[in-house]
Amino acid sequence: MKIKINNQEKDVSLDTTLVKLLQEMNLTGNRGLAVAVNQEVINSDQWEEYQLKDNDSVLVLHAIAGG
């Protein structure tokens, strides 16, 4: 199936969860991540069960400290 990640199309398997997607992107274990699917923020405690669907739009953001 096709999804968009930060506005770039990607083919993923039908059983892809947010955790699996983040693992493929080498982003697991990173603190300060925020993920939204179709403009809805998904809490990190739901990433393992959250099943992606065809044509979902995923936005992954990294928090940056500054001052």
C-alpha positions, -999 to 999 in steps of 0.1 A, spaced: 0 0 0 11 36 -5 14 62 23 29 96 25 56 104 50 65 140 54 50 146 19 70 118 3 53 87 -11 64 53 3 53 17 -3 47 -2 29 33 -36 37 -4 -40 47 5 -48 83 25 -17 90 21 0 123 35 33 134 62 15 154 72 -6 124 74 25 102 96 43 127 118 13 130 122 12 92 132 49 94 157 42 123 138 65 146 129 42 175 143 52 208 145 88 198 131 111 224 112 142 213 93 126 184 58 136 175 37 117 150 5 127 133 -16 107 109 -40 125 86 -34 157 107 -43 139 140 -16 136 166 -11 100 178 1 95 214 33 74 216 16 48 238 -7 40 208 21 37 181 25 -1 186 -11 -8 178 -18 20 154 -24 3 120 -17 25 89 -41 24 60 -37 30 23 -32 67 14 -26 78 50 -5 109 54 21 106 82 40 136 96 70 129 118 85 158 138 116 160 159 116 184 189 145 208 188 158 225 220 166 262 216 166 294 234 
